[in-house]
C-alpha cells in the first residue's frame, strides 16, 4: 500500500499517480550541472586491445539470469529472450560485440519501469521511506553483465579495490567482513587493548552520487579505453517510466543493473584509501561503513576518533553532498561480541553517546528460520538444524540462535547487544555465532 506523501512544499499528494511521481522524482533526481558526454571519440583508444565477446560468454550469463521475473519496458519475458538467443546465438553475440566496440549502450536498455516497496516500520508519508525497484530489459541486463565481468576482471587482477571493501566482490561477504572485525578484536585482546567500532550511516548514499565526480573516477580507471567509453554511455540518457512519462535522472547509482554496485565500489574507493593513523581502519560493506579504532583505554577514543571522523565527514560532503551530523552508532569491544561496561559518555563531533551492559534476561520472540543447515559429518548421521533470530523492540537490540538435534532442542544462546546496533548488525552476529558453534561441533 502506498500512502500520500509530502511533496517539496510540505503538502500531501492528492492522488496515487501524484504520490508515485513524487516518490520517483525523490529517488531519481536530475542535476542540470552534470555534464552529458556525447562525443566519445576522444575517449576511445586503440581497439587492438579489444577482446571479442564469445558466444560461450553470453550463454553462461544467460544461463544464470533468473526466469519468472517481471520484464522491463519492452515486456519481453526472460523465457522468450532465452529461446531467442538459442535460436541464433551468433547473431546476438555479434550484436553485443558491435555495441561494445562502438561504445553504445542502447537507450531502451537504460529505461526502467519502477516498482515501489514500502520500507518496514517507517513513516510511509515520507517519500524517502519507499524503496524503488527498477525493472530493466532482459537483453540490457545481459549486456550489462558482460561489461561488468570484464571490468571486474581488470580491476581485481591488479587489486584496485581497497581490501576493506567487502560488498559486491567475489570471495567477500558479510561473513568475511565479520571475520575481519573478529580478527581485529582478537588481536587487540592479545595486546591488552580495546576496540571501538563506530558505525556511520550515510543517508541516501546510493542516490546521492555525483555523476561528474563518478565520470572523473571512471576516466582514471586502469582498464581498456573501450570499457571506459561504454561506461560513459551507460550513464547517458538514463530514464524511468511513470504512466508513459519518461523521467530523466543523472544522479545516484543506476539501480537494477550489475554495473551499479561496481560503480559504487569505484566511487567509494578513495574513502577507504584515506591515510589514517595507525590502529585505525575504515571498513565497508557496500554503503555500510564502520571506523575501527584500537587503543589501551576507552577514554582515548574520544580524541583518537576526531581526525578520522573529520576526514570521513569531509569526503562525504565533497562526494555525497551530505551535511552533518552523520548518524553514528558505537560499540566498545574487549572480546568477541561482549560490550564493555562503560559509565561515561563519549562525545564525538559534539554528539554524546551512552552504552549499556548485555542483559542475558532480555526476552526474545520465537525464532524465525533464517537458514536451515544440515550436515552428515557425524557417524551417527544425526540431522542438525540451526535457527537464528534478531530483535529490536522498545529501543533494545538482541540476537539468538537455537540448535536442534533430531528435532530436539539441545542448546540455545541469546544476548542483548548495544541499543545503538542495527537489526542488520544483530542478524550478522546471530549468523556468525551460529557458524562458530557449528565449527566447534564438527
N, C-alpha and C positions, 0 to 999 in steps of 0.2 A: 504494500500500500504506500502511495506517495502522498504526503501531506502538503498543504500550501506552505510556501517558504517565503522568507523575507527577500525582497529584491534590493538593489543598490540604494534605494531611497528609504529603506526600512519598512516599506509597505508589504503586506502579504499578497501573494499572487491570487488571482481570482478564478483560474481555470486550470485543468490538468495540463493543457497544452502550454499555457504560460509558465506553469510550475516547472515542467520538464525543460523548457527553453532556458529558464533562469538557472537551473541546476547545471545544464550542459555548458552554458556560457561561463559559469563559475569555474568549471573544471578545464574548459578548453578556451584559453584566452588568446587574444591577438594583440601584438605589440607592433605599432607602426614603425618603431625604431629598429626592428630586426631586419637585417639586410637579406633580400632574396638573391640567391646565387643562380642566375640563369645561364651565364656564359661559363661553361665547364672546360673550354678549350685550354685555358691557362693552367688547369689542374692536371689534365691528362698527361701522362709521360709516355715512356717507351712501352708499346704493347707487346714487346718481346717477353716481358715479364708476366704476361697474362697466361694463366693456366686454364685450359679448356675444361668446362664442366662436362663430366662424363655422365652417360645415361645411368650408370650404376649409382652415382651420387644422388641423382634425382629420385631414383627408385627407392633408395634407402630412406630418404627423407619422407617420401610419400607413404612408405610403409609404417612410419612412426606417427604420422598425423592422425589423430583420433577421428573416427567417423561418428555418426549420430550426433553431430554438433550443429547448432544453428548456423546457417550460411550468412555471408556478408551481403552487401547491397546487390550483388549480381544474382542472388538467390539460387546459386548452383550448389547443391549439397556436396559434401566431401565424397560420398559414394559415387556420384556422377563423375566428378573430377578424376577419381581413381580409374574408372573404366575408360575415360577419355585418354588418360595417359597411357594405359596399357594397349590401347588401340593404335597409338602412334607415338612410341617412346622417342624416336629420333627427332620428330618434328618439334616436340616440346623441349627437348634438350637443346636443339638448335636455337629455338626462340629465347631461352634463358641465356645462352651464350651471346646472342646478338644484343640483348638488352644490357648485359653486364659489360660487354666491350664498349658499347656506346654511352654507358653511364646513365641509362634511362630506367627509372622505376615508374611504371605507368600510374597515372593519377587515379585511375579506377581502382587500383590495388592499394592506394593510400587513403581511400574513402571508407568510412566505417559507419555502420549502424551502432547506436548506443542503447544499452540496457542499463537501467539504474537500480542498484541494490542498496536498500537502507542498511546503515550500519547498526549493529546491535547495541541497545541501551544508550542511544544517542538522541539528542533533540532533533527530531525529524522536521522541524520548522526551519532548520538551517541547511542551506544548500551544500555546505561542506560535509554534511553527515550522510551523504549518498555516495556510493562507490560506482563510478561508471565502468561498464564492461564494453569493450569495443569488439564488434563482430566484423572481421575483415574477410576479403575474398580468399578462398582456399588456395587459388593459384598464387596470390600475393604472399600468403604465408609460406608457400613452398620456396618461392624466390627469396624471400626474406631469410629463411633458414639456410639456404645455400650460401648467401652472403655472410651470414653470421658465423657459420662454421669456418669459413676462410679467415675472417678477421680474428676469431679466437685462436686459430692455429698460429697465425703470425705473431700475435701478441703474447700468447702463453709460452711459445718456444724461446722467447727472449726474456721471460719473466718480467713483462711490462707492468703487470698489476702488482700493487703492494701486497705482500703475503698476508697482511692482516685484513684483507677483504675476503670474507667467507661467503658472500652472496653471489648467486648466479655463476658459479665457477665449478668446473669439473673436479671431482675428488675433494670438494669442500662443501660443508653443510652446517646446519645448526649444531650437529654433534661435534664436528671438528672445531667449531667456534667455542663451544663449551669446554672442550678438551684443552684448548689454548688457555682459557681462563683458569681451568683447574691446574694446569702446569705452572702458571704464574703464582697461584695461591700456594701450591706445594713448595715451590722454590722459596717463596717468602717465609713460609713456616720453617724450612730448613735453616734459613738465615736469621730466625727470630725476629722477623719483620711482619708488618701488616700490609694488606692490600685494600685500597679504596677504589671502588668501581663507581664511576659517575655515568649514568645513562642520559644521553642527550636526545631529545625528541625534536627534530626539525620539522615544524608543522608544514604539511603540504609540500614536502620536498620535491617529489617526483614532478608535480605540476608547476613548479616554480623555476625550472631550469631555463636559463637564458640561452637562446639559440645562437646569438652572436658569439658568446663565450664557448658554447659547445662546438660550433664550427671552427673556432680558433684552435681548440684542443684536437679536433679531428685532423685539421691540416698539418699538425705536427706529429701525427702518428707514424711510427716506423713500419709502414705497410705499403704494398704496391699502390701506385697512384690511381689505378683503375678502381680500387676499393674506396679510396678517399672520394673519388668522383661520384660513385654510386651512393655513398653516404650523404653527400651534399644534396643529391637529387631526392633521396629518400626523405629528407626533411622539407623539401619544397612542396608547396601546394597540398598540404595535408588538410583533409576535410572530415567533418562528421555530419551526419544527416539527421534532420528533425522534421518529420512530416513533409518530406520532399525538399525542404530548405537546406542548402549547403552552407555550413558554418566553417569558416577558415580558422585555423589556430596555428600559432608559431612559438609557443612556449610549452615547456614541460617535456617529459619523456613520452614519445608516442606509445600509447597503450595497446595491448593485444598483439604486439609484434615480438619476434625473437630478438631483433636488434635493440629494442628498447632497454632491456636490462644491461646489455653490453655497453650501450651509450652512457647509461648511468654510472657504471663502473669506471669508464673512461673519464667522465666528468668529475667524479669524486676522488679520483686517484691522487690529485695534488693535496687534498686534505689529509689523506693518510700518510703522505710523504713529508708532512711538516716536520721540521727539525726540532725535536723536543729534547728536554733534558733527560739524563739517564734515569732509568727506572720509571719511565713514563711512556705509555703506549696508547695509541688510538686504534681501536678495532671496530670493524663494521660488518654487519650482515645486511647487505643492500643499504637501506637508509636508516637502519637501527645502528646507532653509533654509541660506543662507550669509550670513556677515558679511564685507563687503569693506572693507578699510582701505587708505588711501593715505598714504605719508609718504616722507621723503627718505632714510631709513636703516632697516635691518631691526631694529636694537636698540630703536627707538622703538615698535615694535608691541606689545611686552610691556605697557607702561604704557597705551598708547592703546586696547588691547583690553579692559582690565579693566572700565571703566564700561559700555560697551555689552553686554558679556557678562553683567555683573551684572543689567542691565535685562532681558535676554532670560531669564536664569535666573528672575528674579522673576516674569516674565509666565508662564512655563511652569509654575512651582509653583502660581500662583494659578488658572490656567485649565486646565491639563492634569493637575495633581496630580503632576508629575514631580519626582523628587528628584535631587540632584546625585550624581555628576557627569554632565553630558551627554557623549555620545560625540562628541569633537571631532577633526576632521581638518583639516590645514593645508597650504597651498601658498603659496610666495613666487613672484611673477611679475615679471620685469623686462621681458619681451616675450612675445608670444603663445606659449603652451604650453611655454616654457622655464622650468625650475626653477633658481633661483639657487643657486650653491654656498654652503652655509651651515654653518659648522663648529660653531657654538654650539647650545645647546638653548634653546628658547623655552618658558617656563613660564607657563601660564595657569590660574588657579584651582587652584594647587598641583599641576598635572599638567604633566609635561615632554614635549616633542615634538622629534624629530630629523628631519633631512632628508638626502636623498642626491641625487647628480647623476643626470642622464639617462644611461643606458647604451645606446649605439647598437648594442652587440653582443648585446643580450638576444634570446634565441631565442623566436620565437612560433610556435605551431602553425599549420597551414594555415588560411587564412581561410575563414569561412563567409559565405554570402550574406545580408547584412543588407538590402540594397536593390539592385535592378537598374535602372540609369539608362541610358537610350538617348536620343540626340538626333540630329537630321539637320541641324544647323546648318552643318556643313562641306560645301563644294561637292562634295567627292569622296564624300560620303554614307557615310563610314566608320561602322561600328557600334561604339559605345564602351560599355564596361562597367566599373563600379567595384565592387570587393568590399571590405568593411570587416571588421575583427576586433578583438576586445579580449580580454585575458587577465589573470588574476590567479593566479599559481602560486608556491608557496613564499614567499608574502608579497610578491611583486613584481608590479607592475602595468604593463601596456604596451598600446599600441594600434597598428594598422597599417591601411593600405589599399593595394590593388593596382589599377593601371589597365591595361585590355586594349583594344587596337585591333584589330578583326577577329580576335579570339581569340588575339592575340599579346601577351604581356606586354611593355609598353614602359616602365613606371615603377612603382616601389613605394616606400613610405615607412613606416618604423616608428620608434617612440620609446618609451622607458621613461619613465614619469612617477612622481610621488610614490607611495611604497608605501602612503601613507595614503589615496590616491584609491580610490574605489569602482569596481566594474565599470561601473556606470551612468555615472560621470564619463568613464571611458575610452571607453565606447561613444559618448557625445556628442562627445568630442574627435575620434574617428575620423570620424564623420559630418561634423562641421564642417570638418575638414581636407580631406575628400574634396570637399565642396561648394565650398570655396575653390579647390581645384585645378581643378574643372570650370569655375568662373567665369573663372579665368585662361586656361584653354584656349580658351574662347569669345572 
